[in-house]
């Protein structure tokens, strides 16, 4: 409050104005001005700032109650004391209801009360303005906190939640009305690992998962900090949570890509090793086959050792066929397209990995049409396609129990060539099924590289102008359908 208060008296009674001015100036440092009607009031308020207005109820061009409502409407924030000569309590009540800080009745020694009343009115108005500014600041801060993307939760030392912003509502699915005043324990337990205020405050940011969310794995970065008052006393804690799901997903994608890359490098190395080993095995096999043939040429048809020699020759030829197939598989696929039989590519793929599939107690049953029209494609890429699909189903079924994969080729209703691979007992969840061919497929990294391998399958089929789809349900298991256009 300043040393000198500016007072505006609005009254058309000159004697009253003069007496009020004298009493105020005699009581202290007051600067007093007067207005004789409402029009004069507006001119004074527009020209200068006043600490208080003494407003008479009856004026030549209106009454004080009308002015009370219009003063704030015109943007003036000045305390008003209503002065009335009627002594009517109804008028006094209306004045207070319309915004007057006090009222004064012109009876008895009312002028003696005027200086104290003016000081009281100014103090009350300043307290009201201070409270309004504090509320506005609180509302503004709350508005800011409500509009930030981070969830903000505050609780006191007794563990009662005192603030819960809109982002916290979205993160938890609980409204502020449901949480304010409640224990913070349920909030702390909603994360994995749970929030521990005292311990976390010393650790800084902690990455957590939101528990109980069935739609997706939500990750947040949580920072708990203690709150203090102006004297350094601890009031409680504040937890600020930021959604980092996108970052965690990207990290998982990078880890999966690194795993797939390491597998690709390993497979390349194995392919080079297999090629070298196959070359070294070929020579002994050639010798074994040749010696068996020489032995057979020298044995009579009824010799007891002839059956063993024939078995050695057949085994040698089978081993050499596998070695030759391994040599072909370890070489990069040529980029040329040719007219070929889908059934032949399926047979060669099975010859390469059938033993590996059977080792997991998985039986492969084939129903190849045999009379399908040729398709135009790359034999090596198509063989890789069947190998990848068979390996995916084999790895998914490898639980030590007997299973069956059925591989069937047939002609489609539009003349296209179709191959179906069905794995009974294998059911994929809908979210995995929807993204199984995506190169950024994120799931448990099992070491089989299914995300990369399946995206390669889709790309091979696309390059051959074909279509690939997958269906899965508990009744029929998981079925891959691959369709290629027949060669014109």
Protein Blocks (a to p, Z undefined) as FASTA:
>chain_A
ZZbdcdddddfbfklmmmmmmmmmmnmccdddddfbfklmmmmmmmpccfbdcddfbdfk
bcfklmmmmmmmnopacddddddfklpaklmmmmmmnopabdcddehjllmmmmmmmmmm
mmmmmmmmmmmmmmmmmmmmmmmmmmpmbdcddddfkopafbdcfklmmmnopafklmgo
pafklmmmmpccdddfklmmmnopaddddehiakbccdddddddddddfkopafbdcddd
ddfklmmmmmmmmmmmmmmmmmmmmmmmmmmmmmmmmmmmmmmmmmmmmmmmmmmmmpcf
klcklmmmmmmmmmmmmmmmmmmmmmmmmpccdfbdcdddfklmmmmmmmmmmmmmmmno
pacddddeklaccddddfklmmmmmmmmmmmmmmmmmnopacdddddddddfkopacddd
ddehiacdfklmmmmmpmklccddehnommmmmmmmmmmmmmnopacdddddfklopadd
ddddddZZ
